[in-house]
Amino acid sequence: MNSAYKICASCSASSCNYAPQQDAFRTASYESSFSLALCVNGLNELDMKIKCPQCGHRMFYYPVTWMAEPVHHD
């Protein structure tokens, strides 16, 4: 298995349960996932909000690194 670098999305409303930790994008490295998450979250400041389809609150994006377990051969 390979390690994976992703950006996940969740709704910012605490009462909403839409897409908890749903993968939104897959990236090449942690740095690119962190930068892309900052960029997408920054759109909220420009009134280009990405809204939750369930409740209408803004979506929040964050980088996630999933490290694959090493494979040991006996």
Backbone hydrogen bonds in HBPLUS format (Angstrom, degrees):
<---DONOR---> <-ACCEPTOR-->    atom                        ^
c    i                          cat <-CA-CA->   ^        H-A-AA   ^      H-
h    n   atom  resd res      DA  || num        DHA   H-A  angle D-A-AA Bond
n    s   type  num  typ     dist DA aas  dist angle  dist       angle   num
A0004-ALA N   A0066-TRP O   2.86 MM  62  5.13 162.8  1.89 149.9 155.8     1
A0066-TRP N   A0004-ALA O   2.84 MM  62  5.13 172.9  1.85 160.0 162.0     2
A0027-THR N   A0005-TYR O   2.80 MM  22  5.42 171.3  1.81 147.1 150.2     3
A0006-LYS N   A0064-VAL O   2.89 MM  58  5.20 174.5  1.90 161.8 163.4     4
A0064-VAL N   A0006-LYS O   2.84 MM  58  5.20 158.2  1.88 148.8 147.8     5
A0007-ILE N   A0025-PHE O   2.89 MM  18  5.12 154.6  1.96 144.5 145.1     6
A0024-ALA N   A0007-ILE O   2.77 MM  17  5.63 164.4  1.80 157.6 160.6     7
A0025-PHE N   A0007-ILE O   3.20 MM  18  5.12 159.6  2.24 138.1 142.8     8
A0008-CYS N   A0062-TYR O   2.90 MM  54  5.54 163.9  1.93 164.6 160.6     9
A0062-TYR N   A0008-CYS O   3.02 MM  54  5.54 154.5  2.09 149.3 156.8    10
A0009-ALA N   A0022-GLN O   2.94 MM  13  5.56 154.1  2.01 151.5 158.7    11
A0010-SER N   A0060-PHE O   3.02 MM  50  5.49 148.5  2.13 148.2 158.1    12
A0060-PHE N   A0010-SER O   2.80 MM  50  5.49 166.4  1.81 168.0 172.8    13
A0012-SER N   A0058-ARG O   3.02 MM  46  5.86 155.5  2.08 165.6 167.2    14
A0016-CYS N   A0013-ALA O   3.22 MM   3  5.45 158.0  2.27 107.0 113.6    15
A0033-SER N   A0029-SER O   3.07 MM   4  6.34 153.4  2.14 145.8 153.4    16
A0034-PHE N   A0030-TYR O   2.84 MM   4  6.03 160.7  1.87 156.2 161.3    17
A0035-SER N   A0031-GLU O   2.96 MM   4  6.12 163.1  1.99 147.5 152.3    18
A0036-LEU N   A0032-SER O   2.96 MM   4  6.00 160.2  2.00 142.6 148.2    19
A0037-ALA N   A0033-SER O   2.97 MM   4  6.05 155.9  2.03 143.4 150.0    20
A0038-LEU N   A0034-PHE O   3.03 MM   4  6.28 158.3  2.08 147.6 153.2    21
A0039-CYS N   A0035-SER O   2.96 MM   4  6.19 156.3  2.02 146.6 153.5    22
A0040-VAL N   A0036-LEU O   2.91 MM   4  6.11 168.8  1.92 155.3 157.2    23
A0041-ASN N   A0037-ALA O   2.93 MM   4  6.02 164.7  1.95 149.9 154.7    24
A0042-GLY N   A0038-LEU O   2.86 MM   4  5.91 139.8  2.02 138.9 150.3    25
A0043-LEU N   A0040-VAL O   3.18 MM   3  5.37 144.6  2.32 100.3 110.0    26
A0044-ASN N   A0041-ASN O   3.16 MM   3  5.72 152.7  2.24 110.6 117.6    27
A0045-GLU N   A0042-GLY O   3.03 MM   3  5.48 141.9  2.18 109.3 118.8    28
A0046-LEU N   A0043-LEU O   3.04 MM   3  5.13 142.2  2.19  99.8 111.1    29
A0048-MET N   A0043-LEU O   3.03 MM   5  5.23 158.9  2.08 156.8 152.4    30
A0047-ASP N   A0044-ASN O   3.38 MM   3  5.28 154.3  2.45 106.5 105.9    31
A0059-MET N   A0050-ILE O   2.78 MM   9  5.74 154.0  1.85 179.1 171.2    32
A0052-CYS N   A0057-HIS O   2.68 MM   5  5.44 159.4  1.72 164.0 171.0    33
A0056-GLY N   A0052-CYS O   2.91 MM   4  4.75 140.4  2.07 127.5 138.5    34
